[in-house]
Amino acid sequence: MSFKCLKAAIIGCGRVAWMLEDDPLDTKPCTHMGAYRAFDAGVVEVTAASDTDNERLEAFGARYGVKGLYNDYKTMLQEEGPDVVSICAWATDRHRMALDAIEAGVKGIWCEKALATSLDEAREMAEAAESKGVAVIVSHLRRWSGEYGKAKEIIENGGIGTLQSIVCHFSGSLLHTGTHAFDILLWFLGEAEWVMGETEKKTGAAEWDTPEDSGGRAFIKFRNGTYATVHAEAKGYFFFEFDVIGSNGRIRIGNNGVLEYYIPKESRYYTGIKELYAEPFPAYEERNIWIEALGNLVGAVNGVEASRNTPRDGYRALELALAIHESSRTSEKVRLPLKECKIKVRSR
């Protein structure tokens, strides 16, 4: 099936937009622009970009031969009329940029995470996109990963028995890094029921409306009866891992090649007892998550598939992060969904 070539534009020309393509170790493509360039020719083409940093903007244009360069993204939207927009600016600006793009008539948005910095912002973004029929994907990229997809399949098919708990570790903050983790927990487990947590860096009561994006820790109960424990303390190294425990097996999955599958077998050390032993992780299709995400957006814009990570999904991941902040603020268990949460977190 062939479609008219979509014109794309990028708002924010920083690391995730294109600069990480220069990392000699990362699998390519590993940025928005890298995905656009690697995608099928004639399907989508970047014709414009905007950034307030002239040096960065001009370097992007020279690297990729993009002529439509703008300091003001609103002018770019008006003059270029893109079909698709990547929003790669900081989270504090994404809400306004998404609303302006929707108002300008775009057909699709690829929005970085966290979706926004408050629930009111995220809700408004979702409602605006839905009312105008704009396809949106939020860049929680593990939704498009072959290994995470296989892990979800194993869980759903009873490959580790009844799911009991997940322990999640990551280095970083609750919004910028954490929404990746919360999105996976929601994808694997469904809706959360309540959260008990604390932020890593407590602030004074007068600052709680706009705290900094910090790490923290939390205990979460999901409506399917499963519990998750989250550790998001600052570390001197990158760490992102899930330890998924079931009544009849275990999965470990995370960064640095961690991909393990365990099932019970007769113990080598105790008669009549079973213990967990490693098995080869089941085969899965290896995919580039950036190309897969862009393909999903193109398909959603053309009405042939649904977004795998909608603004509503982005809202729920953000809600878990903000629920930890709310629990830390009140020192109480926070029930979900959050009916009232005015916390706005400064996140990049």
C-alpha positions in Angstrom: 0.0 0.0 0.0 1.5 3.4 -1.0 0.8 6.8 0.6 1.6 10.3 -0.2 5.0 11.4 1.2 4.5 13.1 4.5 6.4 16.4 5.3 8.0 16.3 8.7 9.5 18.9 11.0 11.5 18.8 14.2 11.1 21.1 17.1 14.3 21.1 19.2 17.6 20.1 17.6 19.4 18.5 20.6 20.7 15.1 21.5 17.6 13.0 20.9 16.7 14.9 17.8 19.9 14.0 15.9 23.1 14.5 17.9 23.2 11.0 19.4 23.8 9.6 15.9 27.4 10.6 16.5 27.7 8.1 19.3 30.0 5.4 17.9 28.6 2.7 20.2 24.9 3.2 19.9 22.9 1.1 17.4 21.8 3.3 14.5 19.4 4.9 14.0 19.1 6.2 17.6 17.4 9.6 17.1 14.3 11.1 15.5 16.3 12.3 12.5 18.1 9.1 12.2 14.8 7.2 12.0 13.4 9.6 9.4 16.6 9.2 7.3 16.6 5.4 7.6 12.8 5.0 6.9 11.5 4.0 3.5 12.2 6.6 0.9 9.2 8.6 -0.3 7.2 7.9 2.8 8.3 10.7 5.1 10.8 13.5 4.6 12.1 16.2 7.1 11.9 19.6 5.4 12.2 21.9 8.4 13.5 22.3 11.9 13.5 24.8 14.7 15.7 25.7 17.7 16.5 28.8 19.6 20.2 27.9 19.5 21.5 29.1 16.1 24.7 27.1 16.2 22.9 23.9 16.8 20.2 24.6 14.3 22.7 25.5 11.5 24.8 22.4 12.3 21.7 20.3 11.9 20.8 21.9 8.6 24.3 21.5 7.2 24.5 17.8 8.3 21.2 16.8 6.7 20.7 19.3 4.0 17.5 20.7 5.6 16.8 24.2 4.3 13.8 25.3 6.4 15.5 26.4 9.6 13.7 28.6 12.1 14.3 30.0 15.6 10.5 30.3 16.2 8.7 27.0 15.9 5.3 28.7 15.5 6.6 30.5 12.4 7.9 27.1 11.1 4.5 25.5 11.6 2.7 28.4 9.8 5.1 28.7 6.8 6.1 25.0 6.3 2.7 23.3 7.1 4.2 20.0 8.1 2.2 16.8 8.2 4.2 15.3 11.1 6.1 17.0 13.9 8.7 15.6 16.3 8.7 17.5 19.6 12.2 17.1 21.0 12.3 20.1 23.3 12.3 19.9 27.1 9.2 18.6 28.9 8.4 22.0 30.3 7.7 23.2 26.7 6.0 20.2 25.1 2.5 21.0 26.2 2.4 24.4 24.5 4.2 23.0 21.4 1.9 20.1 21.0 -1.2 22.3 21.2 0.2 24.8 18.7 1.1 22.0 16.3 -2.4 20.5 16.6 -3.9 24.0 16.0 -1.7 24.4 13.0 -3.2 21.3 11.4 -0.6 18.6 11.7 -1.7 15.0 11.2 0.8 13.4 13.5 3.1 14.1 16.5 6.0 12.2 17.8 6.4 13.5 21.3 9.4 12.9 23.6 8.8 11.8 27.2 7.7 12.7 29.8 4.6 13.8 27.9 4.3 16.9 30.1 5.1 18.2 33.5 1.6 18.1 35.1 -1.5 16.1 34.7 -3.5 19.1 33.5 -1.1 19.6 30.7 -1.1 16.0 29.7 -4.9 15.8 29.8 -5.2 18.9 27.6 -2.8 17.4 25.1 -4.7 14.1 24.9 -8.0 15.8 24.5 -6.8 18.2 21.9 -5.3 15.4 19.8 -8.4 13.3 20.1 -10.8 16.2 19.2 -8.8 17.0 16.0 -8.1 13.4 15.1 -4.3 13.9 15.3 -2.2 10.7 15.6 0.3 10.9 18.5 3.0 8.5 19.7 4.8 9.2 23.0 8.5 8.1 22.9 8.4 5.3 25.5 10.3 3.3 22.9 10.4 -0.1 24.7 6.8 -0.5 23.5 8.3 -1.2 20.0 11.1 -3.5 21.3 11.2 -7.1 20.3 12.6 -8.3 23.6 10.1 -6.4 25.8 7.3 -7.5 23.5 8.5 -11.1 23.9 8.7 -10.7 27.7 5.1 -9.4 27.7 4.0 -12.4 25.6 5.7 -14.9 28.0 3.9 -13.3 30.9 0.5 -13.2 29.2 0.9 -16.9 28.1 1.6 -18.1 31.6 5.3 -18.7 30.9 6.3 -17.8 34.4 3.0 -18.8 36.1 0.9 -16.3 37.9 2.6 -12.9 38.0 3.4 -11.9 41.5 5.8 -9.0 41.6 8.2 -6.8 39.7 11.2 -5.0 41.1 12.3 -2.1 39.0 15.7 -0.3 39.2 16.8 2.7 37.3 19.3 5.5 37.7 17.7 8.9 37.0 14.7 11.0 37.8 11.1 10.0 38.2 9.8 11.8 35.1 12.7 12.0 32.6 13.8 8.4 33.0 11.1 7.0 35.2 8.1 7.4 32.8 9.9 4.8 30.6 9.8 2.4 33.6 6.2 3.3 34.6 5.0 2.8 31.0 6.4 -0.7 31.0 4.8 -1.5 34.4 1.5 -0.3 33.1 2.0 -2.2 29.8 2.8 -5.5 31.6 0.4 -5.1 34.6 -2.5 -2.9 33.6 -4.0 -0.1 35.8 -2.4 0.8 39.2 -4.5 0.9 42.4 -2.3 2.9 44.8 1.2 4.2 45.4 3.3 4.7 48.5 6.5 6.6 47.8 9.0 9.2 48.6 11.2 11.4 46.4 14.9 11.3 46.8 15.3 15.0 47.4 12.6 16.5 49.6 11.8 20.2 49.1 10.0 22.6 51.4 6.3 22.8 51.5 6.3 26.1 49.7 8.1 24.5 46.7 5.8 21.6 46.2 3.9 23.1 43.3 7.0 23.0 41.1 9.6 20.6 42.5 12.7 19.6 40.6 12.6 16.2 38.8 14.3 13.9 41.3 14.7 10.2 41.9 12.8 8.3 44.5 11.4 5.0 45.6 7.9 3.5 45.7 5.7 0.6 46.4 2.8 0.2 43.9 -0.2 -2.1 43.9 -1.8 -2.9 40.6 -5.5 -3.8 40.1 -4.6 -7.3 39.0 -3.1 -8.0 42.4 0.6 -7.7 41.4 3.0 -5.4 43.4 5.9 -3.4 42.0 8.8 -2.0 43.9 10.6 0.9 42.3 14.1 2.1 43.1 15.2 5.3 41.3 18.1 6.5 43.4 20.9 8.6 41.8 23.8 6.4 40.8 27.2 6.9 39.2 26.3 4.6 36.3 23.4 3.9 34.0 21.0 1.2 35.2 17.5 0.3 34.0 16.2 -3.2 34.8 13.1 -5.2 35.7 13.1 -8.4 37.7 9.7 -10.0 37.0 8.7 -12.8 39.4 6.0 -15.3 38.8 4.7 -18.4 40.7 6.5 -20.6 38.1 9.4 -18.6 36.7 11.3 -15.4 36.4 12.4 -12.9 33.8 15.2 -10.3 34.1 15.3 -7.7 31.4 17.2 -4.4 31.2 20.1 -2.4 29.8 23.6 -3.8 29.1 22.3 -6.9 27.5 20.4 -8.3 30.5 17.8 -10.7 29.1 17.3 -13.8 31.2 14.6 -16.5 31.6 14.3 -18.9 34.5 12.0 -21.9 35.1 11.8 -24.4 38.0 13.7 -27.6 37.8 14.7 -30.3 40.3 17.3 -28.8 42.6 21.0 -29.9 42.2 21.4 -29.4 45.9 18.2 -30.4 47.8 16.2 -33.6 47.3 12.5 -33.1 46.5 12.9 -29.3 46.0 12.7 -27.3 42.8 14.8 -24.2 42.2 15.0 -21.7 39.3 17.5 -22.4 36.5 18.3 -20.4 33.5 16.8 -21.3 30.1 17.6 -19.7 26.7 15.4 -16.7 26.3 12.7 -17.5 23.7 13.4 -16.3 20.2 12.1 -12.9 19.2 12.3 -10.6 16.2 15.1 -8.0 16.7 13.9 -4.6 15.7 15.2 -1.0 15.7 12.9 0.7 18.1 13.2 4.1 16.4 12.3 2.8 13.0 9.4 0.8 14.5 8.1 3.8 16.4 8.2 6.0 13.3 6.5 3.2 11.2 3.7 3.1 13.8 3.2 6.9 13.6 3.2 6.8 9.8 0.6 3.9 9.9 -1.5 5.8 12.4 -1.4 9.0 10.4 -2.6 7.0 7.3 -5.3 5.3 9.3 -4.0 1.7 8.9 -3.0 1.1 12.6 -3.4 2.5 16.1 -0.7 4.2 18.1 1.1 1.8 20.5 1.8 4.6 23.0 -0.9 7.2 22.9 -1.2 10.5 25.0 -3.5 8.6 27.3 -0.6 6.0 27.9 1.8 9.0 28.4 -0.7 10.5 30.9 -0.8 7.3 32.9 3.0 6.9 33.1 3.2 10.6 34.2 0.4 10.0 36.7 2.5 7.3 38.5 5.5 9.6 38.7 3.4 12.4 40.1 1.7 10.0 42.5 5.1 9.3 44.1 5.7 13.1 44.4 2.2 13.4 46.0 2.8 10.5 48.4 6.1 12.0 49.4 4.5 15.4 50.0 1.7 14.0 52.2 3.5 10.9 53.6 0.3 8.9 52.8 -0.8 6.2 50.4 -2.1 7.8 47.2 -5.0 6.1 45.4 -5.3 6.1 41.6 -6.5 7.6 39.4 -5.4 10.9 40.8 -8.6 13.0 41.0 -6.7 16.2 42.0 -3.0 16.8 41.6 -1.7 20.2 41.0 2.0 19.3 41.3 4.0 20.5 38.3 7.6 19.0 38.1 10.4 20.8 36.3 11.8 18.2 34.0 14.0 18.2 31.0 
